[in-house]
């Protein structure tokens, strides 16, 4: 075994972006949507509906995303206590997303930008299950089809028509528009007097839909009277998603790689360190032909720290012949 200390210029750091589908089906488009009667009738059903790719009773069933409804003034769900008005699951959901997205408990959600903005009291929220993506969602791959009767709308984010990233708090945000693959069908993809169709937040796996804009396009609207049965408004948008039968979304991950260049010059690593190479009694090379013309085969690169501890091993695909007439450069890639 021979050792050589690596120099600073032997190390290079690189970052590569990798895409994959967000769904457990390994297909880019989710076409089947199922719910669990156990979940919807349980305590959690008062707050959200979990959506599966197959019947929830099957072993392969996995949550793909959750649907919830938030209302600033508490309309659209049942009171926690009839003696305390405006305190409902819808209020709790609105406050939760306001804290998570806006990072300000006194702010309100605004859909659209420029002269066409809208500030409603409510939203539908689609929360992509955390197991569906490693780092973040990939802007431009969000495509959602909603159908109500004979009315259809295709939604996407506006990442292809946005040159400068916009943030809400510390979260990147894109407007949801009428279009496909990150581009609008018309000038902006907005709805007159209602702003955009919602907000796409790729870094936290969240999609907020604007009920007013959706109502103008496919004529569905949440029930915003007081003390409405929990789950009513979640089911409204779920039915439109299920009827549409097409939800496309990819995940994105940045993989950081360390490249280590291991160089052996013509005068290095030509003699084997195998004990059978030399005489045990005299320390002389057993085979005289290896004295002036030695040959070795490089098969493994081991990397050690300053404490002489082995921290990484790289195996070559085939042995590499080395002698005084050859130099080698081996690139080792370490992914984190």
C-alpha positions in Angstrom: 0.0 0.0 0.0 1.4 3.4 -1.0 0.3 6.8 0.3 0.3 10.3 -1.2 -1.0 13.5 0.4 -3.6 15.3 -1.7 -3.2 19.0 -2.5 -6.0 21.7 -2.4 -6.2 21.8 -6.2 -7.1 18.1 -6.2 -10.6 18.9 -4.8 -13.5 20.3 -6.8 -17.1 20.8 -5.5 -20.0 20.6 -7.9 -23.8 20.8 -7.6 -26.3 19.1 -9.9 -30.0 19.5 -10.1 -32.0 16.2 -10.4 -35.7 15.8 -11.2 -38.1 13.0 -10.4 -41.8 12.6 -10.3 -43.5 13.6 -7.0 -45.9 10.7 -7.0 -45.4 7.2 -5.6 -46.7 5.8 -8.8 -43.4 6.9 -10.5 -45.6 8.4 -13.2 -45.4 12.2 -13.9 -49.2 12.5 -13.9 -51.5 11.3 -11.0 -54.8 10.2 -12.6 -56.5 8.3 -9.8 -57.6 10.0 -6.5 -59.0 8.1 -3.5 -59.8 9.0 0.1 -60.1 7.1 3.3 -63.5 7.0 5.1 -61.7 6.3 8.3 -59.6 9.4 8.0 -62.3 11.7 6.9 -64.7 10.6 9.7 -61.9 10.8 12.3 -60.7 13.9 14.2 -58.2 14.8 11.4 -61.1 14.8 8.9 -62.3 18.0 10.6 -59.2 19.7 9.2 -58.1 18.0 6.0 -58.7 15.2 3.5 -55.8 12.8 2.6 -55.7 11.8 -1.0 -54.3 8.4 -2.0 -53.2 7.0 -5.4 -55.3 3.8 -4.9 -58.0 2.7 -2.5 -56.9 3.5 1.0 -57.6 -0.1 2.2 -54.9 -1.6 -0.1 -51.4 -2.3 1.2 -49.8 -0.1 -1.5 -51.9 3.0 -0.6 -49.8 6.0 0.2 -50.8 9.6 0.9 -50.0 11.8 -2.1 -51.3 15.1 -0.8 -53.8 16.6 1.7 -56.6 19.0 0.9 -57.8 21.6 3.5 -59.8 24.8 3.6 -58.9 28.0 5.5 -61.1 30.9 6.3 -59.9 34.1 8.0 -63.2 34.8 9.8 -64.0 31.1 10.6 -66.8 30.5 8.1 -67.1 27.2 6.3 -66.7 24.8 9.2 -68.2 24.0 12.6 -67.6 26.0 15.8 -65.3 24.5 18.4 -67.7 26.0 20.9 -71.0 27.6 19.8 -70.5 30.2 22.6 -67.3 31.4 20.9 -68.1 32.6 17.4 -65.5 32.7 14.5 -63.4 30.0 16.2 -63.5 26.9 13.9 -61.1 24.5 12.2 -61.1 26.8 9.2 -59.8 29.6 11.4 -57.1 27.4 12.7 -56.0 26.3 9.2 -55.9 29.9 8.0 -53.8 31.0 10.9 -51.4 28.0 10.4 -50.8 28.7 6.8 -50.5 32.5 7.4 -47.8 31.8 9.9 -46.0 29.3 7.7 -46.2 31.2 4.4 -46.5 34.9 5.3 -44.6 34.6 8.6 -46.7 37.4 9.9 -49.9 36.8 11.9 -51.4 40.1 10.9 -51.0 39.8 7.1 -53.5 38.5 4.5 -53.0 36.4 1.4 -52.9 38.4 -1.9 -53.4 36.7 -5.2 -52.0 38.4 -8.3 -49.7 41.4 -8.8 -49.6 44.7 -10.5 -53.1 46.2 -11.0 -55.0 42.9 -10.8 -54.8 41.7 -7.2 -57.4 40.2 -4.9 -57.4 39.6 -1.1 -60.1 37.1 -0.1 -60.8 35.7 3.3 -60.3 32.1 2.3 -58.3 29.5 0.3 -58.1 25.9 -0.6 -54.7 24.4 0.2 -53.1 21.4 -1.3 -50.2 20.2 0.8 -47.9 17.7 -1.0 -47.0 14.8 1.4 -43.4 15.3 2.6 -42.5 11.8 1.5 -43.2 12.7 -2.1 -40.2 15.0 -2.5 -36.7 15.2 -1.0 -35.9 18.9 -1.3 -38.5 21.0 -3.2 -41.0 21.0 -6.0 -39.9 21.9 -9.5 -41.6 25.1 -10.9 -42.9 24.7 -14.4 -44.0 21.1 -13.9 -47.2 21.9 -11.9 -50.2 21.2 -14.0 -53.7 20.6 -12.5 -56.9 20.0 -14.3 -60.2 20.9 -12.6 -63.6 20.0 -13.9 -67.1 20.8 -12.7 -69.8 19.6 -15.0 -69.0 21.0 -18.5 -66.6 23.6 -17.1 -62.8 22.9 -17.2 -59.8 24.9 -16.2 -56.1 24.0 -16.6 -53.8 25.5 -13.9 -50.0 25.9 -13.8 -47.5 28.3 -12.2 -46.1 31.3 -13.9 -42.4 30.4 -13.5 -41.7 30.7 -17.3 -42.9 34.2 -17.4 -41.2 35.4 -14.2 -37.6 36.6 -14.5 -37.1 37.6 -10.8 -37.9 35.3 -7.9 -40.7 36.6 -5.6 -40.8 35.8 -1.9 -43.4 35.7 0.8 -41.4 35.8 4.0 -38.6 33.5 3.3 -40.6 31.3 0.8 -40.3 31.5 -3.0 -43.7 32.0 -4.5 -45.2 31.9 -8.0 -48.7 32.9 -9.1 -51.0 30.1 -10.3 -52.5 30.9 -13.7 -54.5 29.5 -16.4 -52.0 27.7 -18.7 -49.7 24.8 -18.8 -46.0 23.9 -18.0 -45.3 27.3 -16.4 -46.7 29.5 -19.2 -50.1 31.3 -19.4 -52.7 30.7 -22.2 -53.2 34.4 -22.5 -51.3 37.5 -21.4 -51.1 36.8 -17.7 -53.5 33.8 -17.1 -55.2 35.9 -14.4 -58.9 36.3 -13.8 -60.5 39.8 -14.1 -61.1 41.4 -10.7 -59.9 38.2 -8.9 -56.2 38.2 -9.4 -54.4 34.9 -9.9 -55.8 31.4 -9.3 -53.6 31.0 -6.2 -50.0 30.7 -5.0 -47.4 28.0 -5.7 -44.8 27.6 -3.0 -42.2 25.0 -4.2 -39.9 25.1 -1.3 -42.5 24.0 1.3 -44.6 21.8 -1.0 -47.7 24.0 -0.8 -50.3 25.1 -3.3 -52.9 27.7 -2.3 -56.0 28.0 -4.6 -58.1 31.2 -4.8 -61.8 30.2 -4.5 -63.0 33.4 -6.2 -61.0 32.9 -9.3 -61.9 29.2 -9.6 -65.5 30.0 -9.1 -65.4 32.4 -12.1 -64.0 29.6 -14.3 -65.8 26.4 -13.3 -68.6 27.7 -11.1 -67.7 26.1 -7.8 -67.6 28.1 -4.6 -67.0 27.2 -0.9 -69.9 27.3 1.5 -69.0 30.3 3.7 -72.0 30.4 6.0 -71.3 29.8 9.7 -71.3 26.4 11.4 -71.0 24.3 8.2 -70.2 20.6 8.6 -66.5 20.0 8.7 -65.0 18.7 5.5 -67.7 20.3 3.3 -65.4 22.7 1.5 -62.5 20.3 1.2 -64.8 17.9 -0.6 -65.8 20.6 -3.1 -62.3 21.1 -4.5 -61.5 17.3 -4.1 -64.4 16.5 -6.4 -63.1 19.0 -9.0 -59.6 17.5 -8.9 -61.0 13.9 -9.1 -63.2 14.8 -12.1 -60.2 16.5 -13.8 -58.2 13.3 -13.4 -54.8 14.9 -14.1 -52.4 16.3 -11.6 -48.8 16.6 -12.8 -45.9 17.6 -10.5 -42.2 16.9 -10.3 -39.8 17.1 -7.4 -36.3 18.7 -7.6 -33.2 17.9 -5.6 -29.7 19.5 -5.7 -27.0 16.9 -5.2 -23.7 18.2 -4.1 -20.7 16.2 -5.3 -17.0 16.4 -4.2 -14.6 15.4 -7.0 -11.2 14.3 -5.9 -8.5 13.9 -8.5 -5.9 11.3 -7.6 -2.8 11.6 -9.7 0.1 9.2 -9.9 3.2 10.4 -11.8 5.4 8.1 -13.8 7.8 7.6 -10.9 5.1 6.8 -8.3 3.2 3.6 -7.3 5.3 1.3 -9.6 6.4 -1.1 -6.9 3.9 -3.4 -5.2 3.6 -3.4 -1.4 2.4 -7.0 -1.4 4.7 -9.1 1.0 5.1 -11.8 -1.7 6.9 -9.2 -3.9 10.0 -9.2 -1.7 12.1 -11.7 0.2 11.1 -12.0 3.8 14.7 -12.6 4.9 16.7 -10.2 2.9 14.1 -7.6 1.8 15.2 -7.9 -1.8 12.8 -8.1 -4.8 12.3 -11.8 -5.6 11.9 -11.4 -9.4 14.9 -9.5 -10.9 12.9 -8.3 -13.9 10.8 -6.1 -11.6 13.9 -4.2 -10.4 14.4 -2.1 -13.6 11.0 -2.6 -15.2 8.4 -3.0 -12.4 4.7 -3.2 -13.1 1.7 -2.9 -10.8 -2.0 -2.9 -11.2 -4.1 -0.2 -9.5 -7.4 -1.6 -8.3 -8.5 0.6 -5.3 -8.2 4.1 -4.1 -8.5 4.6 -0.4 -8.8 8.0 1.2 -7.5 8.7 4.7 -7.7 11.6 7.1 -4.8 13.0 9.0 -5.3 10.5 11.8 -4.7 7.7 9.2 -8.3 6.6 9.4 -9.9 5.2 6.2 -12.9 7.4 5.4 -13.7 6.5 1.7 -12.9 3.7 -0.8 -13.2 3.9 -4.6 -13.0 0.7 -6.7 -11.9 0.9 -10.3 -14.0 -1.0 -12.9 -10.9 -2.9 -14.0 -7.2 -3.0 -12.9 -5.1 -0.2 -14.2 -1.6 -1.1 -15.4 1.1 1.2 -14.0 4.9 1.4 -14.7 7.6 4.0 -15.2 6.3 4.9 -18.7 2.7 5.6 -17.6 0.9 8.2 -15.5 -2.6 8.0 -14.3 -5.4 10.4 -13.2 -8.3 8.9 -11.3 -11.4 11.0 -10.6 -13.3 10.0 -7.5 -16.8 11.3 -7.0 -18.3 11.6 -3.6 -22.1 12.4 -3.4 -23.7 13.9 -0.3 
